Amino acid sequence: MSLFESDKSAQRLPVSLITGFLGSGKTTLLNRLLRHDDMNDSAVIINEYGEISLDHLLVERVDGEVAVLASGCVCCTIRSDLEETLRALLVRRDRAEVPPFRRILIETTGLADPAPILQLLLNNPLVSHFVRLDTVVTTVDAVNAAHQLDRQYEAVKQVALADRLLVTKSDLVSDVAALERRLRRLNPGVRIERVSHGEIDPADLFGAALIDPEKKAVDVARWLNEHAFSEGREAAHAHCADAHHDHAHHSHLDHGDVEHGHAHESSVTSFMIAFDEPLDWMTVSDWLAYLRKVRGEDLLRVKGILNLHGEATPVVIHGVHHVFHPPVALPAWPDADRRSRIVFITRGITRDDVLALWEAGRAAA
């Protein structure tokens, strides 16, 4: 019998987060999305109606906090905190006080750190039992991105945490490719799209989670995108002294490509560690717990699929900073690859740091 709960994410309501720096086009994107027929069964959570300029879409105010848009979407403002707003919205849906919806979009303020919202969705039992994190979308202003990435750690973090990056105003910049290379260094596994006036097919934007609820199938390759962390770079291998021969692959920032003074950006690094042999869960759990304890603020995002002793199917881990989703067991291995693979995006934590802690933990065990 498995020690882990089976993954139920396909049964839970997908929540997508739309973030991005001030003036990067979040509102334009949201307005365009809400005009798509495929999006008319959505709920949208924003900070204030006035701030986001959705007034021309409002057709009915249910009360002071909830409105029904012309597209059929439900729109509500964040109350004192997001957890309360989410729970109240779900209750009102179940009571048929608002139209039914099948997804939720949350738009952050321009200066917001998206990490607390991700943590809420990953590991708050009052919320995560009903909803799941689907996609983190970050809009990037091509005109001002260089300056923002130089000066604002929030802008760097919004890029590092994203599943999708939407580059806006690209027609006003002569060398968009240079910006995209810079973004790729921060987040090798992200998908980058150039958008004009917020126009993009929702099918190309959402659905970045591990399980595709439409197909009821696991897509580990899409979720981890592990090849992006070694593609075009020399893979580094760490050979352990024992018979396990665990392999580690590292994708690092080329500091020669980063101008002097980009302290926020140059401290962000990403790598993938893979283990060929099945792992002991207690050793893995203690290792991750210690990492969270001593360097939690610097663990920007961690995603992995594990082959564990005594488990017939893979176990998935996913965390942001010191908060991790409870590990869950997938129904089956998606393919013949039985390696454990963990992707890290960190601030100031190297592959060698992580592996040293792993070896110390195994030695102690």
Secondary structure, DSSP 4 states (H G I P E B T S, - for coil): --SSEEP-GGGSEEEEEEEE-TTSSHHHHHHHHTTSGGGTTEEEEES-HHHHT-GGGEEEESSSSEEEETTS-EEEE--SSHHHHHHHHHHHHHTTSS---SEEEEE--TT--SHHHHHHHHH-HHHHTTEEEEEEEEEEETTTHHHHHHH-HHHHHHHHT-SEEEEE-GGG-S-HHHHHHHHHHH-TT-EEEE-BTTB--HHHHS--SSEETTTTEE-HHHHH-GGGGTTTSPPP----SSTT--EEEEE---GGGS-TT-HHHHTEEEEEEEESS-B-HHHHHHHHHHHHHHHGGGEEEEEEEE-BTT-SS-EEEEEETTEEPPPEE-SS-SSS---EEEEEEEES--HHHHHHHHHHHHHH-
